[in-house]
């Protein structure tokens, strides 16, 4: 804890707006070794003055690193009218405001640990579990919570408790491993030193086919003699081999956004890097929650800063107590209950974003946090498997690791064509194609590329996974409908002008087309909104066996290994009707596009006639849609293959919009910058070719049609009317 607290103290003192005119400092640091007696001695040796020469009292206490020592000190520290804070300890006893009225912790209580252990056991359908519990209040509370939660479940829990002074565990293991071999799931509910001894005895008795569940807050390399005190008859390598694939349950404050700037002006990642550098240079052993210890100092500093602003004022709510606010913080005395009350109230109202995430306390002075992380040792590395949330009664939620590569250049091309459209918006070639509406096409294309990028996101919470499932639907569908709907609107205006030859006709403006685009996209959005708010239609994460990895038998210890992943899925019958509704709407849009493309196929202005392009887009989108449907339902469980095909389909579709809609415009602009030749056609010398040029490439004879024949003046008139309509 020391490097983290020192680092925080340095950052606080370097912050100009925090405690101006004061310097926050520690007294001599005391080592307590997680022992009650040592903790008492350390506490009393710091009184009455932490700075004897200057007669400066302690105004707050930062202690301690474990529950045993913290309980002993926190029960008496409030009698000196000082606030007490720590960046660790789970003990639920410390939530008793009667016994510990001035205690705060940037740490959750133990409630989530028992729930986390049970969530793992329920997830794997284990029915027997053995608890080896050290007789300390923290561990007894965890085991009692667990036994209370399994009441009524098909889970049999057996427990053996032993005192902290008991050093031999051979009898324990003999009784419960030899006489009751059915108990193969063992929860080591102890401190790290006792856990090492238990594991060593198990190793010596060669018990291979067991699942070990341990607390995950022991710290890095806790099984080694270098980190954890105590003598065992096993080497570090032997203990590590036994820990392979052991499960860990821990509830440690960790920022879910480590790149977000914290109260210190640094990101959590930068704080961690500075902590590690300081820890290594000082030869400190790793601490399991340095971010919480760091934020504990910031919490007390911010509370002191607010208290300093309230000195010499009234209305604090502490006027009924003895003492005064007409003093500076460095003149605090242990009988100044009024100043202590103001500081305590400010600490209780703590609310800031720190290295460990959001820091705020409940009414019992405990960090507001309900998540427990589930990890596993894999080759000496703690690998995150999932989490549980007891506040929302969410059991073990495994998080699949999915990393899908995408095509970032597509986003750059979209931005490039956006610049092209803006820069050349007044050129005739671009102007007659409605440059304002082109932005809607580009927006839809960008949404489809963003959908592909979303597939790369690796979520770490249930709500994040569910959110990604919904975002995938919105970005993929709305992106396609927005881009394709814009092309339909532009084609509708061309068809309207062609088939309404009266001189007094109203020329559709761009804002008319914008309304059409919004209507087309709005219908799709309403369908998606229905699927997002109705619980039976909403896609949710579903645990699926990873068929690419499969299930196999490990060579050592008879362990069966299965790999699971999360996929977005909804099993309800209404969800299938909703899917049919969505696909039907998309199909209608494609049919409308085909009809419009057929009706406008005879326009001779190549840059204006999108019929060929729309036909190509419909062909491509049909193949892409079919591929998406087939992969969604036919490759469930093959995550990498499925997501690669779906992402690839949307990449092709988005790139097709860019290539088919914008590249011809860019090419024509390069060949004819001023647009002087857009009404000229190349005439073949053969009569058949001349006929084709006159009535369109799709007609091979001079047979009459219902569509009018267009000459060059008429084409210029159409172009002029469209250009006029481009004005909003």
Secondary structure, DSSP 8 states (H G I E B T S, - for coil): -HHHHHHHHHHHHH-TTSSTT-----------TT-HHHHHHHHHTT-S-SBTTTTB--SEEE--SSHHHHHHHHHHHGGGT-EEEES----GGGG-TTT-TTEEESS--THHHHHHHHHHHHHTT--EEEEEEESSHHHHHHHHHHHHHTTTSS-EEEEEEE-TT----HHHHIIIIIS-TT--EEEEES-HHHHHHHHHHHHHTT--S-EEEEETTS-TTTTSTTTS-S--SS-HHHHHHHHTT-EEEE-----S-TTSB-TTSSBHHHHHHHHHHHHHHTT----TTHHHHHHHHHHHHHHHHHHHHTTT-S-SS-TTSSS-SSS-GGG--TT-HHHHHHHHHHHHT-EEEETTEEEEB-TTSBB---EEEEEEEETTEEEEEEEEETTTTEEEEE---------THHHHHHHHHHHHHHHTTTSHHHHTT-HHHHHHHHHHHHHHHHHHHHTT----SHHHHHHHHHHHHHHHHHHHHHHHHHHHHHHHHHHHHHH---TT-----HHHHHHHHHHHHHHHHHHHHHHHHSTTTS-EEEEEE-TTT-EEE-SSTT-EEE-EEEEEE--SHHHHHHHHHHHHHHHHHHHHHHHHHHHTTT---TTT--HHHHHHHHHHHHHHHHHHHHHHHHSTT-HHHHHHHHHHHHHHHHHHHHIIIIIHHHHHHHH-TT-TTTT-----SSHHHHHHHHH-TT--S----SS----HHHHHHHHHHHHHHT--
